[in-house]
Amino acid sequence: MEAGRPVTGMHIGFDLSFTHTEGAWARPGSWTGTDFPDVRLYMELARTAERAGVGLLFFGDGSGIPSTWRGSIAPAVEWGIQWPRHDMSPVIAAMSTVTEHVGFGLTYSSTFMHPFYVARLLNSLDHVTGGRIAFNVVASTRGADAANYGFGELMDHDLRYERMEEFVAVCRALWDSVAPDAIVRDRATGRFADPAKVHPIDHRGRFFTVKGPLASVPSPQHHPLIVQAGNSPRGIAASARFADLVFGFGGHLAAQQRHRKLLDEALLAEGRDPDRVGILWATQVIVGRTTAEARARRDAALAFWNEETVATHLSHNMGYDLATLPESFRLGELRDAVVAANASPAGLVGSLVAEFGAGHTMSRAEFFAHGRSRATGLDHGLAGDPATVADALEENFAATGARGGYMFSSPLAMPSGFADIAELLLPELRRRGSLAPAYPGGTLRENLAV
């Protein structure tokens, strides 16, 4: 840790994107007495998370049913692979009514959505939550999503990030189009706002034409916290330009250190302070009162995954039909094929290339074995008693720059998998002094500051 840099503890988020998919809904004790998408269970979990000092409750998103594997939605529908997915903005609004401090992350695609709609929605949600909204902006890689928005095929990988950067710039201009002090509300004269402080943005870019201004009152954060997860070179460059907080893949230390190093370099090139931009490492956690209990839970969750469910999950998230995979291939060849399909070169293929090298020859069976680990989260997962998991997190946090923290997911029953993290692991980390202070500020931006 560099001298002079402020020491901060870990920030913690819960990834609630898949509490009802990939077999989680059927595990003993899951969704007891109710079914997805009953908002009451999310409200219950929000209360539990806030008692534990969790900083962010996060929802990823995808609007298409996975269909990349063999060109069919049937396996995803049959087994519930990353399906169903609802727009969680109303759920976030409901969760905010039973909490005061915990923040909420909402995902929208800059590849398909329009910035005026998203800027207006996030402004409204920031009001509803009292300044607790984060916007996770994504460059979509999935053909199933593209088809629902009228795209015959995905645009080029780098072009998606150009569109993302313009998208965020338009959102920011819209949020700034009504100045924070524009609203007068003078009851004596009836004058509501100062027109000199409300102005069009007149944006004309490569992807969007937006007149503006935003027809909304400035929200508590003015700019909702912006989160971005790209870890390709182009994605990291985009993060450095506009992200307040970054998501990263956890579990593979060398890849984490590479991401942190490249992000720091990119931030410096943009004139930004790397010490002020944290990374939340996506990490699956299964915690039990004993390590044996945690591992038994992990093994029970693993039993759901067969070759079809693994292949459906991976093909969808890679944007590449793994049914075309030959019996033997070089990893570099697969990476090139994935890139040629305009899919993401990161993820499983990127991590395997980093680990084994582009020239490494791998069998189809070996690939699916690695893929099973990726699909289940076991490649970046921790399973153990509170002390064991806390030890591993402290070591990893120090080795990856000690800026940011962790985005925990759980493959276990909803809500008990997350409740165990909140009630067993987080008190252990807080006892050790490893966590950032819980809710020191009034907004999510203040509470997640590194």
Buried (B, 14 or more C-beta within 10 A) or exposed (E): EEEEBEEBBBBBBBBBBBBBBBBBBEBEEBBEEEEBBBBEBBBBBBEBBBBBBBBBBBBBBBBBBBBBBBEBBBBBBEBBBBBEBEBBBEBBBBBBEBBEBBBBBBBBBBBBBBBBEBBBBBBBBBBBBBBBBBBBBBBBBBBBBBBEEEBEEBBEBBBBBBBBBBBBBBBBBBBBBBBEEBBEEEEEEEEEBBEEBBBEBEBEBEBBEBEBBBEBBBBBBBBBBBBBBBBBEBBBBBBBBBBBBBBBBBBBEEBBEBBBBBBBEBBEEEEBEBBEBBBBBBBBBBBBEEBEBBBBBBEBBBEBBEEBBBBBBBBBBBBBBBEEBEEEBBBBBBBBBBBEBBBBBBBBBBBBBBEBEBEBEBEEEBBBEBBBBBBBBBBBBBBBBBEBBBBBBBEBBEEBBBBBBBBBBBBBBBBBBBBBBBBBBBBBBBEBEBBBEBBEEBBBBEBBBB
